[in-house]
């Protein structure tokens, strides 16, 4: 038998450490729940529903069971310490495992049970007569067979995005520094925005709301939105409510969010980093095999690498990849990295564009036939208006 190499030893030690930490975390969680129950403070389980989506044959519902779900903040009046309290509450979540739920959509029901971290996924068969549904339809969720709360008390409505057969393409968009300015080049600014801000104080990228709105309407100035937008991010599920509020507050088209779990289990803490976004992209493209996908990310993280890999795997199903330049006024290592992966993507037949703003995206998209000429002026005006607003000029 050959001697283990240093790399093998490191991998084995990391796996052992992960399993040990995961077991310790599970034991600690169970101990805390026993203490709370003994002192009568176990809490009432409540449903935090995430935005769902429907494929051709399945309705996908997701969420988490918590005894302390995030509170509705007052965006305009909350001060920094109140924002910090909301942030603490998001991350100090009291998840409730083993809770039985029932979900219903268009008269079809299904059941599931929350896992050890309180998360649940419920897939409901989609009936054949759903073809004429609007882009957004409601599903119902309730906790059943639980002595702590009745189905009526736990009843929750969940929005489900229905992808029409009329959709021409879908958009998969990153979040941080793609639609939401995080200050990734300044760690102090990023920490301040994360812990002391709220959905109102978080600044969107200029023109992104108008750009995505026109894309969702297939480049038309009027009519119902038909093209779906999905958001993938390395941010944790703990920030789901904040990100949903951010989309709504800034009139950015709503779409299902795909985030990651901060648990220390091997399949979460170790494996759910930036590469999780590639897995989510694969899952979405496999779920909608007849759709083309526009991929949008930024140059600050690993989006160019991940999307170049997707280009190699899916080829012509990806008409274009757009990478927002996080430092457009400078030539940096980020630009060189994107250039390397742009060549990889181009070799797979998929153009990858490093762009400075929403205007540049719209010009390229119009040339590709993804947007109409009517969209260009509207997106340009919105981008300049957002730029002036961010600097207090209007």
Beta strands, then each sheet from edge to edge (+ up, - down):
strand 1: 46-54
strand 2: 58-66
strand 3: 100-105
strand 4: 108-113
strand 5: 119-125
strand 6: 136-143
strand 7: 156-162
strand 8: 169-174
strand 9: 229-236
strand 10: 257-260
strand 11: 292-298
strand 12: 320-324
strand 13: 351-355
sheet 1: 4+ 3- 6+ 7- 1- 2+ 5-
sheet 2: 10+ 9+ 8+ 11+ 12+ 13+
end
